């Protein structure tokens, strides 16, 4: 009997490994119920949102903070698309404006910023967006604030003509970048030392990621999530958002 014991233990271990892993479900980011795990698909009993499959990859780097700089006339989808991506990724997103007063996006959406440039906390990532970007790009106080954050910010991220704002702060000097297709020539004139590319969804220089217009911001945001959490996590978010335009590797990543 004793000689059979190791064999029996071996069979039991195989049985344990053979047990299928139970799929867990979670609520999409919306509030306190985001941390709850459910054993079955369905709707969250707290907020009534449809549950999605839990992906453990999304828990990596979840303490990442992202500051969205907003201003009067900022393009809604420029910031709302990436905000959706980063929210699903579990990052802490907060909004910043020059002053802690409501800003209006496209003369429609009123947004109350969380912070002004005077009291904004550290952010691992700072993001800038298109719209009436020339006002911020030509504001010495805003540009000075961006420069003051350059050393301690892990990544700068821009969508559309948000590239003009970080460009005026010197972050694109001698770099490769892109912007909204109709603004390519203007960015080349503004930044003669920058290689400005057309027909590319995003350009990743390592510290600075610039994207083309509107929907390309979602691609750049998913690329950033893939860099921080892995491609599986990015694809999971794209599927959850039903965003089928994202193709891994479609942007330009500058190897350094």
Secondary structure, DSSP 8 states (H G I E B T S, - for coil): -HHHHHHHHHHHHHHHHHS-----EEE-SSSGGGG-EESS-SB-TTT--BEEE--GGGGTTTT-EEEEE--TTB-HHHHHHHHHHHHHTT-EEEEEESSSS-EEETTTEEE--SEETTT----SEEEE--BSHHHHHT-HHHHHHHHHHTTT-SEEEEETTHHHHHHHTTTTTTSEE---GGGHHHHHHH-TTSEE-SS-SEEE-SSEEEE-STTHHHHHHHHHHHHHH-HHHHHHHHHHTT-TT--TT-SEE---
